Amino acid sequence: MAPTQPDRPQSSTPPPWLDKLLMWVVAPHLREEVLGDLHERYHRRARRLGELHARHTYWREVVAYLRPAFIKRKPSEYPQPFFLHPDMLRNYFKIALRNLARNKGYSFINISGLAVGMAVAMLIGLWVYDELTYDHYHKNHDRIAQVWQSRTSNGEINTLITVPRPLEMSLRNEYADYFQHIVMSSWTLRGVVAYGNKRLVKEGNYMQPAAPEMLSLEILAGLKEGLQEINSIMLAASTAKGLFGDEDPIGKIVRFDNKHELKVTSVFADIPASDSFHETTFIIPWEHLVANTDWIRNAVDQWGNNSFRLFVQLADNATMSEVSAKIKDIKLKANPEIAEQNPQFLLLPMNDWHLRSTFENGVQAGGGIENVWLFGIIGAFVLLLACINFMNLNTARSEKRAREVGIRKSVGSVRSQLVSQFLSESFLVVGLAFMVAMLLVLLLIPAFNTLADKQITFPWENLYFWGISLFFIVVTAMLSGSYPALYLSSFQPVKVLKGTFRVGRYAALPRKVLVVLQFTVSVALIIGTLTVFRQIQFTKNRPIGYDRAGLVQIPLTEGAFDGKYAFIRNELINSGAVIEMSATSNPTTEVYYGRGGFKWAGMPEDFQASFAWIWVSPDYVKSLGMKIITGRDFSPDFPSDSSAVLLNKTAVEYMGLKDPVGTVLRDSDEQDPGKGMKVIGVVDDMVMDSPYESVKPTVYDFNPGPVRFYHLRLAPNQSANKSIATVEGVFKKNFPDLPFEYKFVDDEYAAKFSSEERIGKLAGVFTGLAILISCLGLFGLASYVAEQRTKEIGVRKVLGASVASLWRLMSRDFVLLVLIALLIAVPLAVYFLDGWLQNYTYRTELSWWIFAAAGAGALVLTLLTVSFQAIKAALVDPVKSLRSE
């Protein structure tokens, strides 16, 4: 028998550039078939006659195909299969369902990962929508504004929410054409509303008659013009229900603060929680407040008294910027002698009140909108992580589906049909994930509302929501399915069916890049969350200058407690429940008043002093446990203390005093400087406003002024409950018609961190879910890698490899990817978090251990996720692994 020609190596291939020439010249729908036939004949000739002969013949055959019948033409001349035919679509989804059912583990990871990502994005979307539509309850929210003013003091521009009272008449008399409504309003105040034996402590406002129309209140009963009579009151539905039950309230007389009788003229629907006026549960005419308050009545022509709030609604033909420009210099024109202060009015639109009401040196500098951006970015990233999982798992399993692609192409499927097939699978997975996500959102909304302090409901009737959801599904499906569809449909059937198909050397590179991106985002979120909590703890541990333990504050009803402080104090201290007590104008944790226009010996020329101002009784320092740094406390032994003040440490530095005790503060008005207030002592700084900001220069004035709070130091030798019960008994005995209310100062101080803690908790939850999604994807990839390397692991075990060495082999690549992610995430986190911390005057620093903890956490989670699959694969009996070989 003649010797046969030995087989040529399988690596013999046709000239690649001839293949490229064919791909470029031949019509798209014929390329695969032509190329397949040519390659088949080439390999047969190469084995039988040699590579040189096969290449020569390949040349001739390629040239033979360069004729009109095969050369590409206009796209319209090719056969166009209608791949969106209902039968085709049904076929696509049937195959997609079979694939999902056949690969239950991967399907679960895909659907659950996407569902969690979409649920997070949906919850964040609802939160963002609620924030962005804050104050949209009012029909004309885009034309309503509050008048603010800015003033220059010592080279710095301060922007205030308050204005002087004469501004109202100036707007009405000189600029009426620009406004549809002008409304003076008080701050939202507490008051006791009583009818018969029922007494409710509620919050509300004094407003001018146009307020109901401007705020588009929903009138449930009575008149919309319910503020026309000076002794009238409008009640929110909940307040009316609490007072009158099912009885008709219109025309009934209620007693307000136990001294004013007011007629109920209308009932309005409760204002929703997502509104700046949501605490307003009653409205009383502004003129009633003016008629009964001397200092407000006297302020009608005082441009220097900036204690009032003014709201406007613009006329239809006016714009915010135009009117702001018109009114900005009203105060300066009326008071040219204060030109150095450069007072200017501006309109802050209602749409900006909630999210953009922070000013820095006179420039609007955001506010809550930063949190909206923060959570919007987190939501987008979490959804992106879920989409990356989908892409990674689909492309990772590409070799398994290569044969399917080859068979489909060989029986006539064109690439567009295959793309449609894979995209239909993507839409099916995203659609299922969306339904699971909706179920998760419905289950989680109550807990989410508690965490976020919101009252969000699922928007079943909101067409915008469903439209956005549809867009959301399409974008997610296209985003997560496009790359797998384009990648999988590009396989050549010739190579696949001949068994010579191998994914390229760099085929896994996109997957690795996506894994790095996933962990970059996750690590950055971990670092960000740790920094937020560290900032909160740092501020909580800040020295506050007083003792919160056992300190209680009692809000007082205006008028009812006047002149009774000494009597009540004696009764409470004699009861044994209270060891110290004081009366003040402010709660412990807030500053209500500010005063300026002072001078003192040695004051720098042109210095414009402005102080936080607190009226206190003589026992204030003792009751709060403040520290006297120098000088002495107020004392009844010194009658001259009635015109004395205490300064805090910041005020001394602000005034530049070396020896503050004995300094006299006088009014800067040369015509009426007054007798002056002598500084008798300096106390340590006390944190009252934002704990994240510097302490304001503060003056504690002995003059009792408007007493609005009692501060009680409970006896430490008995339980707080017993002491409170005793205090309540004393109050009920002396003020039987007033409800007894109290708050522990400790709780009030803790409430100052609620917003930041809420943001931190939300960020922590979303970060945890982002990490979960990343780990799900990593788990899926590890499962795939373990499956692909089963035989390799079997061979290694036969050759003596240990379980530990196999675990290292399997885990090494993933750990390397996480380390690369760390290198990218750390500088990014440093850049953004350092900028975020700059927003706080009193702030922590970025510590190395935060980055180390985030990196260690990510590595541990990666190893835990990968190790399960790695060890499972390493423990498989190699006989089973290699049996198929």
PyMOL commands that set and color helices and strands:
alter all, ss='L'
color gray80, all
select helices_A, chain A and resi 16-25+28-49+51-64+75-77+86-102+104-132+166-174+176-178+211-214+237-244+286-292+294-301+320-327+330-334+336-341+350-353+369-396+398-410+415-452+463-488+493-498+509-540+565-575+620-624+639-643+649-655+720-734+745-751+754-788+790-798+803-837+848-874+878-882
alter helices_A, ss='H'
color red, helices_A
select strands_A, chain A and resi 144-153+156-160+179-185+189-195+198-207+219-222+232-236+253-256+260-268+282-285+309-314+344-349+359-360+363-364+551-555+578-584+593-596+598-599+610-615+628-631+644-648+664-667+677-683+698-701+709-714+743-744
alter strands_A, ss='S'
color yellow, strands_A
deselect
rebuild
show_as cartoon
